[in-house]
């Protein structure tokens, strides 16, 4: 009897390995017929992929619920802490802007005037908490559009 795992291994044994990026799953090496076979086999084994319900005795169930509640409280506290830090940063920015306005209104106006064309390019990945798969796009050139005027 064939299993899904052995069939997929034999199917993918004929496919040339491609360079794999970090955590990126790429099925570009399979032809459409092999992809159809793999998809059909994975549908047949979908029941094994479902997480099973925990069959716990009462004591273990209470322990499990306690641990899960503690974990959710920890995550909630962490989110609230990050939100409070952002709120403090926002308040300090507002205080600095108000102080600049009271000290020198002309500098405040210069600092807050809108500068056309100074935006983060939408084609480049925005900064996030996690590093990107490709560290930097060195061949980037901004698109030149003749209709916009600065």
FIFI-579464 format. One line per field, with one value per residue: x, y, z of N, C-alpha, C in turn; residue number from 0; residue in one letter. Coordinates in nm, 4 decimals. Layout:
REM residues N
n.px	(X_...)
n.py	(Y_...)
n.pz	(Z_...)
ca.px	(X_...)
ca.py	(Y_...)
ca.pz	(Z_...)
c.px	(X_...)
c.py	(Y_...)
c.pz	(Z_...)
n	(NUM_...)
res	(A_...)
This chain:
REM residues 150
n.px	(0.0846_0.0510_0.1764_0.1134_0.3410_0.5547_0.4874_0.5001_0.7694_0.8790_0.7771_0.8872_1.1518_1.2481_1.2604_1.4496_1.6470_1.5882_1.7243_1.6659_1.4965_1.5037_1.2653_1.0812_0.8425_0.8525_0.7012_0.7655_0.9204_0.7780_0.5894_0.2645_0.1078_0.2235_0.1829_-0.0964_-0.1331_-0.0037_-0.1646_-0.4116_-0.3447_-0.2807_-0.5263_-0.6628_-0.5349_-0.6118_-0.7480_-0.5652_-0.4165_-0.5616_-0.5858_-0.5961_-0.8463_-0.7879_-0.7778_-0.8278_-0.7914_-0.9853_-0.8170_-0.5832_-0.7027_-0.7786_-0.5252_-0.4294_-0.6095_-0.5400_-0.2745_-0.3116_-0.4709_-0.2928_-0.0995_-0.2451_-0.2975_-0.0357_0.0336_-0.1571_-0.0783_0.1736_0.1074_-0.0404_0.1646_0.3383_0.1647_0.1346_0.3944_0.4136_0.2163_0.3329_0.5562_0.4259_0.3023_0.5290_0.6355_0.4342_0.4555_0.7150_0.6759_0.4903_0.6466_0.8471_0.6890_0.6157_0.8639_0.9919_0.8048_0.8441_1.0375_0.8857_0.6819_0.8372_0.9320_0.6979_0.5942_0.4578_0.6332_0.6692_0.7078_0.8724_0.8436_0.8106_0.9091_0.6657_0.7319_0.9387_1.0053_0.8441_0.9669_0.9660_0.9033_1.0473_1.3257_1.3701_1.3396_1.5035_1.7667_1.8294_1.7245_1.9166_1.9157_1.7234_1.5406_1.3712_1.0435_0.9896_0.7657_0.6243_0.3978_0.3528_0.4204_0.6635)
n.py	(-0.1188_0.2194_0.5054_0.8473_0.9924_0.8322_0.8289_1.0989_1.1380_0.9758_1.1039_1.3599_1.2970_1.3064_1.5680_1.8590_2.0049_2.3307_2.6524_2.7382_2.9804_3.1297_2.9857_2.9837_2.8356_2.6628_2.5544_2.5559_2.3862_2.1570_1.9975_2.0664_1.8258_1.6603_1.8237_1.8137_1.5445_1.5369_1.7173_1.5784_1.3524_1.4724_1.5690_1.3341_1.2510_1.4322_1.4027_1.3074_1.5317_1.6967_1.8577_1.6667_1.6256_1.6939_1.4369_1.4416_1.3765_1.5021_1.6416_1.6916_1.8429_2.0726_2.1689_2.2175_2.4177_2.6162_2.6736_2.7639_2.9902_3.1457_3.1880_3.3374_3.5649_3.6568_3.7220_3.9244_4.1162_4.1787_4.2947_4.5166_4.6507_4.7186_4.8885_5.0925_5.1931_5.2972_5.4934_5.6636_5.7501_5.8887_6.0926_6.2271_6.3184_6.4986_6.6812_6.7799_6.9026_7.1008_7.2492_7.3408_7.5016_7.6992_7.8102_7.8836_7.9833_8.0043_7.8093_7.5888_7.5945_7.5535_7.2972_7.1506_7.1809_7.0566_6.8315_6.7687_6.4706_6.3380_6.0562_5.7256_5.4762_5.2759_5.0384_4.9243_4.7142_4.7731_4.8728_4.6241_4.4122_4.1823_4.0389_4.0699_3.8248_3.8724_4.0787_4.3418_4.5365_4.5914_4.6849_4.8791_5.1370_5.4403_5.4836_5.6951_5.9417_6.1460_6.3022_6.3983_6.6817_6.8555)
n.pz	(0.0000_-0.0775_0.0812_0.1667_0.2266_0.1261_-0.1440_-0.2151_-0.1724_-0.3746_-0.5959_-0.5790_-0.5999_-0.8555_-0.9187_-0.9656_-0.7102_-0.5846_-0.5038_-0.1767_0.0056_0.3332_0.5392_0.3354_0.1352_-0.1595_-0.4439_-0.7066_-0.8569_-0.9273_-1.1839_-1.3349_-1.3409_-1.1462_-0.9246_-0.9068_-0.8368_-0.5881_-0.4468_-0.4494_-0.3000_-0.0580_0.0190_0.0699_0.3000_0.4893_0.7276_0.9101_0.9567_1.1146_1.4293_1.7236_1.9739_2.3159_2.5474_2.8588_3.2081_3.4883_3.6673_3.5142_3.3146_3.4516_3.5176_3.2592_3.1707_3.3542_3.2856_3.0209_3.0673_3.2168_3.0198_2.8310_2.9851_3.0202_2.7539_2.7100_2.9002_2.7973_2.5492_2.6395_2.7745_2.5616_2.4211_2.6090_2.6135_2.3529_2.3737_2.5630_2.4158_2.2120_2.3582_2.4570_2.2155_2.1398_2.3520_2.3077_2.0600_2.1311_2.3063_2.1317_1.9700_2.1508_2.2114_1.9644_1.7176_1.4411_1.3711_1.4418_1.2482_1.0179_1.0724_1.0599_0.8055_0.4998_0.2970_-0.0291_-0.2172_-0.0398_0.0662_0.1964_-0.0252_-0.1834_-0.3005_-0.1643_0.1141_0.4201_0.7463_1.0005_1.2906_1.2490_1.0701_0.7118_0.4421_0.2243_0.2671_0.1720_-0.1049_-0.3550_-0.6172_-0.6491_-0.7986_-0.7904_-0.9270_-1.2006_-1.2569_-1.4854_-1.4633_-1.2076_-1.0121_-0.8238)
ca.px	(0.0000_0.1261_0.1430_0.1315_0.4798_0.6421_0.4536_0.5545_0.9150_0.9135_0.7432_0.9815_1.2888_1.2865_1.2600_1.5769_1.6321_1.6108_1.7765_1.5525_1.5133_1.4705_1.1251_0.9930_0.8063_0.8456_0.6655_0.7817_0.9923_0.6888_0.5050_0.1234_0.0547_0.2705_0.1143_-0.2323_-0.1232_0.0293_-0.2840_-0.5119_-0.3000_-0.2870_-0.6677_-0.7018_-0.4772_-0.6422_-0.7958_-0.4497_-0.3577_-0.6451_-0.5410_-0.6867_-0.8916_-0.7181_-0.8581_-0.7583_-0.8710_-1.0260_-0.7016_-0.4995_-0.7775_-0.7668_-0.3881_-0.4215_-0.6806_-0.4626_-0.1588_-0.3598_-0.5153_-0.1718_-0.0362_-0.3224_-0.2733_0.0986_0.0271_-0.2350_0.0069_0.2793_0.0460_-0.0709_0.2918_0.3824_0.0756_0.1655_0.5195_0.3822_0.1417_0.4306_0.6338_0.3400_0.2864_0.6542_0.6453_0.3438_0.5133_0.8288_0.6223_0.4311_0.7566_0.9083_0.5976_0.6207_0.9969_1.0177_0.6969_0.8913_1.0966_0.7753_0.6174_0.9299_0.9379_0.5701_0.5434_0.4512_0.7377_0.6242_0.8070_0.9493_0.7645_0.8749_0.8614_0.5770_0.7892_1.0347_0.9407_0.8454_1.0308_0.8807_0.9743_1.1257_1.4080_1.3145_1.4131_1.6091_1.8025_1.8154_1.7064_2.0213_1.8922_1.6009_1.5395_1.2325_0.9737_0.9809_0.6375_0.6321_0.2757_0.3565_0.5117_0.7023)
ca.py	(0.0000_0.3440_0.6115_0.9806_1.0337_0.7605_0.8705_1.2330_1.1238_0.9239_1.2061_1.4712_1.2511_1.3396_1.7135_1.9190_2.0953_2.4721_2.7240_2.7673_3.0918_3.0983_2.9660_3.0024_2.7105_2.6888_2.4356_2.5900_2.2813_2.0501_2.0295_2.0670_1.6915_1.6154_1.9042_1.7608_1.4183_1.5697_1.7769_1.4747_1.2688_1.5470_1.5775_1.2060_1.2360_1.5523_1.3669_1.2929_1.6619_1.7689_1.8399_1.5817_1.6815_1.6395_1.3553_1.4578_1.3581_1.6309_1.7102_1.7418_1.9468_2.1944_2.2180_2.2702_2.5458_2.7132_2.7137_2.8431_3.1203_3.2212_3.2279_3.4466_3.6844_3.7043_3.7900_4.0469_4.2130_4.2207_4.3862_4.6412_4.7182_4.7798_5.0005_5.2038_5.2533_5.3794_5.6104_5.7549_5.8107_5.9852_6.2081_6.3037_6.3894_6.6136_6.7792_6.8438_6.9919_7.2166_7.3305_7.4086_7.6067_7.8109_7.8727_7.9471_7.9436_7.9941_7.6756_7.4925_7.5938_7.4900_7.1537_7.0852_7.2035_6.9351_6.8233_6.6810_6.3788_6.2703_5.9466_5.5950_5.4128_5.1628_4.9158_4.8689_4.6575_4.8643_4.8136_4.5474_4.3555_4.0664_4.0675_4.0161_3.7135_3.9378_4.1866_4.4728_4.5308_4.6839_4.7363_4.9591_5.2735_5.4872_5.5039_5.8364_5.9709_6.2836_6.3788_6.4612_6.7947_6.8778)
ca.pz	(0.0000_-0.0850_0.1763_0.1091_0.2440_0.0322_-0.2800_-0.2361_-0.1842_-0.5066_-0.6955_-0.5716_-0.6212_-0.9922_-0.9345_-0.9281_-0.5959_-0.6113_-0.3883_-0.0900_0.0966_0.4704_0.5732_0.2209_0.0710_-0.3027_-0.5216_-0.8474_-0.9257_-0.9710_-1.2985_-1.2931_-1.3179_-1.0156_-0.8233_-0.8937_-0.7625_-0.4494_-0.3865_-0.4262_-0.1891_0.0675_0.0571_0.1280_0.4329_0.5670_0.8614_0.9991_0.9837_1.2097_1.5674_1.8004_2.1002_2.4309_2.6380_2.9857_3.3287_3.5451_3.7263_3.4054_3.2444_3.5337_3.4976_3.1230_3.1679_3.4322_3.2048_2.9079_3.1186_3.2510_2.8942_2.7713_3.0668_2.9884_2.6241_2.7265_2.9704_2.7056_2.4524_2.7105_2.8018_2.4354_2.3914_2.7000_2.5667_2.2363_2.4206_2.6248_2.3079_2.1433_2.4470_2.4608_2.0877_2.1463_2.4447_2.2410_1.9571_2.1988_2.3587_2.0175_1.9258_2.2458_2.2080_1.8356_1.6264_1.3028_1.3581_1.4486_1.1165_0.9230_1.1023_1.0300_0.6708_0.4184_0.1954_-0.1364_-0.2722_0.0647_0.1198_0.1887_-0.1487_-0.1585_-0.3564_-0.0685_0.2317_0.5345_0.8634_1.0906_1.4049_1.2090_0.9520_0.5872_0.3817_0.1472_0.3576_0.1082_-0.2493_-0.3976_-0.7519_-0.6488_-0.8503_-0.7807_-1.0532_-1.2372_-1.3196_-1.5346_-1.4394_-1.0753_-0.9997_-0.6847)
c.px	(0.0884_0.0815_0.1703_0.2778_0.5712_0.6143_0.5106_0.7060_0.9535_0.8823_0.8487_1.1260_1.3389_1.2955_1.3939_1.5574_1.6631_1.6657_1.6588_1.5861_1.4670_1.3189_1.0303_0.9678_0.7845_0.8141_0.6840_0.8496_0.9021_0.6112_0.3583_0.0644_0.0971_0.2046_-0.0268_-0.2307_-0.0965_-0.0916_-0.3905_-0.4723_-0.3082_-0.4310_-0.7119_-0.6483_-0.5079_-0.6866_-0.6801_-0.3889_-0.4389_-0.5901_-0.6442_-0.7258_-0.8170_-0.8152_-0.7845_-0.8517_-0.8990_-0.9073_-0.6113_-0.5694_-0.7707_-0.6274_-0.3736_-0.4896_-0.6042_-0.3440_-0.2033_-0.4065_-0.3946_-0.1026_-0.1119_-0.3067_-0.1356_0.0989_-0.0477_-0.1518_0.1177_0.2258_0.0156_0.0560_0.3429_0.2957_0.1042_0.2968_0.4953_0.3065_0.2358_0.5151_0.5526_0.3219_0.4136_0.6769_0.5558_0.3979_0.6305_0.7805_0.5613_0.5399_0.8269_0.8191_0.6015_0.7553_1.0170_0.9103_0.7424_0.9551_0.9883_0.7050_0.7058_0.9329_0.8105_0.5181_0.5522_0.5578_0.6937_0.7391_0.8901_0.8594_0.8464_0.8224_0.7786_0.6353_0.8865_0.9583_0.9532_0.9103_0.9296_0.9652_1.0687_1.2068_1.3459_1.3957_1.5286_1.6424_1.7838_1.8054_1.7992_1.9942_1.7676_1.6265_1.3954_1.1729_0.9603_0.8499_0.6368_0.5099_0.2767_0.4571_0.5397_0.6816)
c.py	(0.1241_0.4375_0.7449_1.0206_0.9639_0.8022_1.0075_1.2263_1.0732_1.0253_1.3148_1.4274_1.2893_1.4889_1.7682_2.0111_2.2387_2.5373_2.7697_2.8828_3.0500_3.0972_2.9839_2.8678_2.7379_2.5582_2.4602_2.4779_2.1700_2.0933_2.0159_1.9289_1.6391_1.6950_1.8524_1.6318_1.4463_1.6293_1.6723_1.3859_1.3429_1.5646_1.4474_1.1901_1.3555_1.5188_1.3527_1.4266_1.7418_1.7494_1.7595_1.6521_1.6149_1.5591_1.3534_1.4233_1.4962_1.7097_1.7698_1.8526_2.0786_2.2538_2.2827_2.4062_2.6530_2.7646_2.8012_2.9814_3.2065_3.2711_3.3431_3.5751_3.7431_3.7798_3.9222_4.1545_4.2653_4.3206_4.5198_4.7203_4.7884_4.8994_5.1197_5.2713_5.3433_5.5056_5.7124_5.8248_5.9176_6.1110_6.2920_6.3777_6.5129_6.7221_6.8528_6.9404_7.1168_7.3084_7.4058_7.5223_7.7260_7.8826_7.9491_7.9028_7.9273_7.8564_7.5673_7.4818_7.5262_7.3384_7.0812_7.1103_7.0745_6.9401_6.7212_6.5935_6.3077_6.1680_5.8196_5.5241_5.2879_5.0316_4.8488_4.8213_4.7534_4.7962_4.7421_4.4932_4.2426_4.0981_4.0067_3.8974_3.7657_4.0657_4.3232_4.4542_4.6353_4.7480_4.8236_5.0974_5.3220_5.5099_5.6533_5.8558_6.1174_6.3668_6.4492_6.5748_6.8186_7.0208)
c.pz	(0.0000_0.0260_0.1096_0.1141_0.1440_-0.1119_-0.3108_-0.2506_-0.3225_-0.6153_-0.6973_-0.5909_-0.7598_-1.0167_-0.8882_-0.8081_-0.6372_-0.4860_-0.3037_0.0022_0.2347_0.4897_0.4549_0.1552_-0.0763_-0.3746_-0.6704_-0.9253_-0.9776_-1.0947_-1.2566_-1.2663_-1.1809_-0.9033_-0.8000_-0.8118_-0.6153_-0.3788_-0.3565_-0.3093_-0.0562_0.1131_0.1219_0.2697_0.5225_0.7082_0.9587_1.0361_1.0850_1.3504_1.6460_1.9296_2.2146_2.5164_2.7711_3.1005_3.3888_3.5994_3.6180_3.3274_3.3204_3.5182_3.3601_3.1139_3.2436_3.3513_3.0878_2.9521_3.1544_3.1246_2.8293_2.8519_3.0388_2.8557_2.6340_2.7949_2.8805_2.6034_2.5177_2.7406_2.6758_2.3982_2.4818_2.6605_2.4457_2.2766_2.4850_2.5182_2.2356_2.2285_2.4516_2.3286_2.0878_2.2390_2.3803_2.1331_2.0197_2.2536_2.2455_1.9680_2.0207_2.2401_2.0779_1.7356_1.4815_1.2774_1.3607_1.3130_1.0117_0.9446_1.0604_0.8898_0.5899_0.3093_0.0907_-0.1852_-0.1673_0.1324_0.1106_0.0645_-0.1185_-0.2090_-0.2599_0.0539_0.3488_0.6542_0.9532_1.2042_1.3654_1.0843_0.8272_0.5379_0.2981_0.2227_0.2939_-0.0414_-0.3098_-0.5333_-0.7602_-0.7067_-0.8442_-0.9184_-1.0782_-1.3116_-1.3582_-1.5017_-1.3043_-1.0748_-0.8531_-0.6438)
n	(0_1_2_3_4_5_6_7_8_9_10_11_12_13_14_15_16_17_18_19_20_21_22_23_24_25_26_27_28_29_30_31_32_33_34_35_36_37_38_39_40_41_42_43_44_45_46_47_48_49_50_51_52_53_54_55_56_57_58_59_60_61_62_63_64_65_66_67_68_69_70_71_72_73_74_75_76_77_78_79_80_81_82_83_84_85_86_87_88_89_90_91_92_93_94_95_96_97_98_99_100_101_102_103_104_105_106_107_108_109_110_111_112_113_114_115_116_117_118_119_120_121_122_123_124_125_126_127_128_129_130_131_132_133_134_135_136_137_138_139_140_141_142_143_144_145_146_147_148_149)
res	(X_X_X_X_X_X_X_X_X_X_X_X_X_X_X_X_X_X_X_X_X_X_X_X_X_X_X_X_X_X_X_X_X_X_X_X_X_X_X_X_X_X_X_X_X_X_X_X_X_X_X_X_X_X_X_X_X_X_X_X_X_X_X_X_X_X_X_X_X_X_X_X_X_X_X_X_X_X_X_X_X_X_X_X_X_X_X_X_X_X_X_X_X_X_X_X_X_X_X_X_X_X_X_X_X_X_X_X_X_X_X_X_X_X_X_X_X_X_X_X_X_X_X_X_X_X_X_X_X_X_X_X_X_X_X_X_X_X_X_X_X_X_X_X_X_X_X_X_X_X)
